[in-house]
Amino acid sequence: MSRRLDEGSQGAEASALPAPHAGTSWAGVPGLVETKEARGETTLVVDPARLVEACTYLRDERGFNFLSDITPTDYLGWGSGSAAGYFGTASGRDLNSPGSAAPARVPAPRPKRFSMSYHLLALLSGSATATRLRVQVWLDDGETVPSVIGVWPSADWHEREAWDLMGIQSEGHPNMKRILLEDDWEGHPLRKDYPIGGEPVRFSGEE
C-alpha cells in the first residue's frame, strides 16, 4: 500500500501530462461529487455512502474490471503551516545561499482528515496497456466506508491493511481484523498522530 503524492501539491510539469480521459463524461457515476485531472490521472471523488454503487457502475458500464490498490492517506495538519522552496535550474542551486527564492505556497485545504483512493484498471484481453482511474472518498476520524469486496474480491487484503495501519474500517467486510500487526496491537502506525519512538521491540518468541 502506498500513499501517492496528491494533486494539491503538483508542480508545473504536471500540467504538461496528457489527461487520459479528456472529454469523457462521468455524469452517470452514482454519488459523483467532483472530477479532477492532475498528473495525467483522472480522479472521481464520490459520496462515501454511494461508493459501492459508483464502483459497480464503473465495473459494469465502464469496464474497470480490476482493483489494483487501495491507498488511505492522513492529512492531519495539512495546510496549517507555511511553505517555501527554491527555484531549480539546470545547474542546480547554491546550497550555501541563505533564504528561499520561491514564493511560499500553503497547500489547499482538504474536505476531511482522511482520503481513501481506489486505483482501478480496465484490462482488455490482448492489450499491452490498461486504462487507469482513481475513485476517492473523504472521511473524518471514526467514519467508516462501505466494503467493495462484492465488486472486486481483490479489495479483501487492501481493506484490512487500511484498517490495520490507518484505522479506517470498511463496513461489511467479512473479516475486518489486522493483517500485518498482532491482534492486540494498540493504535494504527500510519496515522500522523501515532507516537514515534520509545516503542519496545516485540519478538514472536517472547512470552
N, C-alpha and C positions, 0 to 999 in steps of 0.2 A: 504494500500500500504506500503510495507516495502522495505528498501534498504539493500539488503543482503551483507554480507561480501564477497568481491570479491576474486577470486582465486589468485590474485597477492600477497596477504598477508597471504597465507596459511602456517601453521606450519608443523612440521614433521609428526604429526599424520594424516594429510590429505592424505599422500601418502599410508597409510595403508588401506584406504577405497577402496572397490572394484569399478571398473569402470563399470557402468550399461550397457554401450553399447560397451564393449571391443570387438574389431574385427568387429564392424559394419562399413560398408562403407556409408559415407554420400555424396559421389561424385555426386549423382544425384540431390542434393538440389540446386535450382537456386540461383545464386549470392553468393554461399558459398565462404567466404574469409579465414576462419580458423576454426579448430575444437580443442576444449580444453577439457581436462579431469582433474577435480580437485574436491576434497572433495566428491567423489562419484557421481559427477554430470557431465553431458555432456553439453557443450555449443557450439552452432553453431553461429559463427559470420558471418553475411551476409551483402551484399551491401544494404544500405537503399532503393535505387531505386528499388530493386527487392524483397523487404520484402514480399509483398502480394503474389508474385509468390512462394517464399520459403514456406510461411505459407500454401498456398493452396496445395502445393505438400506434405507437412508433414501431413496435414489433410487427403488428399485423398489417398496417396500412402503409408504412414507410420502409419496411424491410430491414429494420435494425434487429437482426436476429442473434446478436451476441453481446453480452455484457462483459467487458474486459476488466473492469476495475470499479471500485467504489472508494472515493477519497474524501474523508472528513477533514475539515480544517477549522482550527480555532482562531478567531480574530479578536480575542480578548485584548483590549487596549489599542486596537487598530485606529490609527488616525488621531490619537490623543497627544502625540508628541510632534516635535518639529522634524524636518528632513532637510538634508543638504547633500551636495555631492560635488564632483569635479567634471569639467568638460574633458572628454577624452579626445586625443588626436592620434594620428598615425604613428607619431614618435613617442606616445605615452604622455606622462605628466611628471612634473617635478615633485617628488615626494617630500622635499625639504621646503617647499613653498607653503607658507602658513595660510590659514583661512580656506575658504571654499569659493570656487569660481562659479559654480552653478547656482541658480536661484532655488531657494527652499520650496519644497512642494509636499504638502501633507496629503497622504492617500485619502481618497473619497471614503466616507463612512459606509459601513456595511449595514444591511437591513437588520440582522440579528447577529448573535455571537458566533454561531456555528453554521457552516455550509456542509452539505453532503452532495458530492458530484458523482454522477453515474456516467461512466465512459462507454459509449455504445459504438458498435461496428456493424455495418451492413456488409456481410460476407457473401460474395457471389461465387458460385462454382466456376472454376476455370479462370477466375480473375486474379491477377497478381497484386491488386490493390484493394483497399477497403475504404468505404466512406465512414467518416467519424462524426460523432455528435456527442455533446455533453448535455446531460439533464441535471439541473441543480435545484436544490431546495434549501431554505434557510430556517434555522431553528434556534430557539433560546435554550438556555440550560434547563434540563429536565423535560423538554419536549421530545416526543417520540416521532418516528417516521414509519409509515407502513412498510412492511417487508415486500420485496419484489421477487421473492423466490418463486412464486407462482408464475411469474412472467419469464424470468431467466433463472434456472436452478443454480447457475454459477454464482449467484448472489450469496449463497449459503455462508461460505467462509469469509467473504468480504464483509458481510453484515456483522458477523461475530467479531471480526477484527476491529471494526469501527466501535463496537460496544466495549471490547476489552481495553483498547488503548485510548479511546476518546470519550467513552461514556455515552454514546448516542445509541439508544435502543431502537431496534427495528421491530415494531409491534406486529405480532402474528408469526414471527419466526419460530419454527418448531423446536429449536434447540439453542435458545438465546443464552449462552454461557461463554465464559472466557475461552480463548483458543490458543493464546501464547503464554499467558501468565497463569499462575496457580489460582485455583478457585477462591482461595481465601485472601488473595492479594487486595490491598486497600488502595483505592484510587485508580486513576486512568493516566498513565505516564505521558501521553502526548498532549495533554491539556497544558495550556500555558501557566496555569496556576498550580501545577503539580510541584511539590517541593523537590528541589535539586540538591543532591549531596546528602551525606550522612546516613544513607540507607545501608543497612547491613547486607552483606553478600549472602545469598541463600544457596545452599547446595542440596541436591536431591538425596544425598546420603545422610544428611543431618536428621536427628530425631527431635 
